């Protein structure tokens, strides 16, 4: 598999880019041959179904390669999980990957960021400013499939990570996005939306803010896995669709705030 097959980028209209960089489950055969991690454990720490949510934007980025081969949301030197501490204390490797194997995985990393830069440059050139919805999900039943859920006070249903941005520059846009998510109906109620409680955003968001400090705003949107069973991998189809509708409802507000940003 060539690096370009590791992701799909669709270019469209409007200054919003939606990414699902942890949606992928595929790995190269030479990497799979070295894995100790089970497929179930691998899938549990990935972000299935987030690729579907990118449909809320015309500019879509979907990564097909697993984060356990190369994690595009980590700095390059940490993109391959060589230490269990970097991979949720999971033992990833039966035999450690050679320098050559790692180098080929990092070719995917470098190729992705080159292609993503091209997309951001095009959108910036066309519109001046843009928003990246960096879509992720996270586990909240880590003690086991029959154990109580993790404490809700520490695990919002939607965590918006803004830790690497100039919060003053984008304050009205961030506040509008969070308000729109919180006011959109979901599963007969409304979502608990908070900022920087579990996550402040990963490397992709930081990369956007470092490379487009006045024109790019990346919102790292972490959705608690209330739309699926994190232990079986089975989705709640209605909840997956409902979350997509929640995210779609934020687009008019984002466009207004992009126009008003200074």
Secondary structure, 3 states (H helix, E strand, C coil): CCHHHHEEEECCCCCEEEEECCCCCECCHHHHCCECCCHHHHHHCCCCCHHHHHHHCCEEEEECECCCCCCCCCCHHHCCCCCHHHCCCCCCECCCCCHHHHHHHHHHHHHHHHHHHHHHHHHHHHHCCEEEEEEEEECCCCCCCCCCCCCHHHCCCEEEECCCCCCCCCHHHHHHHHHHHHHCEECCEECCEEECCCCCCCHHHHHHHHHCCCCEEEEEEEEECCCECCCCCCECHHHHHHHHHHHHHCHHHHHHHHHHCC
